[in-house]
Amino acid sequence: MFSDIGALELVALVVLAVLVFGPDKLPKVIQDVSRFVRKVRDFSDSAKEDIRSELGPDFKDFEFEDLNPKTFLRKQMEQNDDLRELKELRGSFDLKKEMNDVADAVHGRSAAATAAPAAVNGSAPDLLKKQDKPDTGERPPYDSDAT
């Protein structure tokens, strides 16, 4: 709950609590707050147990964290082996290359002319290098990384 509070912030909170409540009332306030947090936690746990009992035995291992869509999808992806083909397809598809091919086709450049420098260097061409300026009537090349 308080994992992102540093030591300096904790000291500042203690000093602020002493100033607001005073050293005499501070232990009583701490007890009241801890009692309230405990009651809320107990209420939450009993509500979860009531929901689990009402859902029946099919949902005995149901976790409320699974209601978060990201957690649910991650859990389903890890458990489902049929999606292995989708993972392989995702790994083989290079969106940047496809976008560059489309841009080359739109601008009338050949794909072999742009692929040759990449094959020589072993990596994608550096987009930050100075490029030839287009003719005055020609539009600049489409940069898929800039969009």
C-alpha positions in Angstrom: 0.0 0.0 0.0 2.8 2.4 0.9 5.6 0.9 -1.1 6.3 4.1 -3.0 6.8 6.3 0.1 10.4 7.2 0.9 12.0 7.8 4.2 11.9 11.6 3.9 8.2 11.5 3.0 7.4 9.3 6.0 9.3 11.7 8.3 7.3 14.6 6.8 4.0 12.8 7.4 5.0 12.0 11.1 5.9 15.6 11.7 2.7 16.8 10.1 0.6 14.4 12.2 2.3 15.6 15.4 1.7 19.2 14.5 -2.0 18.6 13.5 -3.1 16.3 16.4 -0.5 17.0 19.0 1.7 14.5 20.9 -1.1 13.8 23.4 -3.8 12.8 20.9 -1.6 11.1 18.3 -1.6 7.6 19.8 -5.4 7.6 20.1 -5.7 8.8 16.4 -3.3 6.1 15.3 -5.4 3.5 17.1 -8.7 4.8 15.6 -7.2 4.8 12.1 -5.8 1.3 12.4 -9.1 0.0 13.8 -11.0 1.6 10.8 -8.6 0.1 8.3 -9.0 -3.3 9.9 -12.8 -3.0 9.8 -12.7 -2.0 6.1 -10.4 -4.9 5.3 -12.6 -7.4 7.2 -15.7 -6.0 5.4 -14.0 -6.4 2.1 -12.9 -10.0 2.9 -16.4 -11.0 4.0 -17.9 -9.5 0.9 -15.5 -11.5 -1.3 -16.3 -14.7 0.5 -20.0 -14.0 0.2 -19.6 -13.5 -3.6 -17.5 -16.7 -3.9 -20.1 -18.7 -2.0 -23.0 -17.4 -4.1 -21.2 -18.1 -7.4 -20.9 -21.8 -6.5 -18.2 -24.5 -6.6 -17.3 -23.7 -10.2 -15.8 -20.4 -9.2 -14.0 -21.5 -6.0 -10.6 -20.5 -7.4 -12.0 -17.2 -8.8 -9.8 -14.2 -8.1 -11.1 -10.6 -8.2 -7.9 -9.5 -9.8 -9.0 -11.4 -12.9 -11.7 -8.8 -13.4 -9.0 -6.5 -14.6 -8.9 -7.0 -18.4 -5.1 -6.9 -18.7 -4.7 -9.5 -16.0 -7.4 -11.7 -17.5 -5.9 -11.6 -21.0 -2.4 -12.2 -19.7 -3.6 -15.2 -17.7 -5.5 -16.6 -20.7 -2.6 -16.1 -23.0 -0.2 -18.0 -20.7 -2.6 -20.9 -20.2 -3.7 -21.3 -23.9 -1.2 -23.3 -26.0 -3.4 -22.9 -29.1 -2.3 -19.3 -29.4 1.3 -20.3 -30.0 0.7 -19.8 -33.8 -0.4 -16.3 -33.2 2.7 -15.5 -31.2 4.9 -16.9 -34.0 2.9 -14.8 -36.6 3.3 -11.7 -34.4 7.1 -12.3 -34.2 7.4 -12.7 -37.9 5.5 -9.6 -38.9 7.6 -6.4 -39.2 5.2 -3.4 -39.3 8.0 -0.9 -40.0 9.2 -2.9 -43.0 5.6 -3.2 -44.3 5.0 0.6 -43.9 8.3 1.4 -45.6 7.4 -0.9 -48.5 4.0 0.8 -48.9 5.7 4.3 -48.7 8.2 3.2 -51.4 5.4 1.9 -53.6 3.5 5.2 -53.2 6.5 7.3 -54.1 7.4 5.1 -57.0 10.7 3.9 -55.6 11.7 0.3 -56.0 11.9 -1.9 -52.9 15.2 -3.4 -54.0 16.9 0.0 -54.1 15.9 0.7 -50.5 16.6 -2.8 -49.3 20.2 -2.9 -50.6 21.7 -0.4 -48.2 20.0 -2.2 -45.3 21.4 -5.6 -46.4 24.9 -4.1 -46.7 24.9 -2.6 -43.2 23.0 -5.4 -41.6 20.5 -3.0 -40.1 17.8 -0.5 -41.0 19.1 2.7 -42.7 19.6 5.6 -40.4 16.8 8.0 -40.8 18.8 10.8 -39.1 21.4 10.9 -41.9 21.2 13.7 -44.4 19.0 12.7 -47.3 18.9 14.1 -50.8 16.4 16.9 -51.1 13.5 16.2 -53.4 12.8 18.3 -56.4 10.7 21.4 -55.8 7.5 19.8 -57.2 8.0 16.4 -55.4 6.7 15.6 -52.0 9.2 14.5 -49.3 9.4 10.8 -48.6 6.9 9.2 -46.2 8.5 8.4 -42.8 6.5 5.7 -41.0 8.4 6.3 -37.8 7.4 10.0 -37.6 3.7 9.3 -37.7 
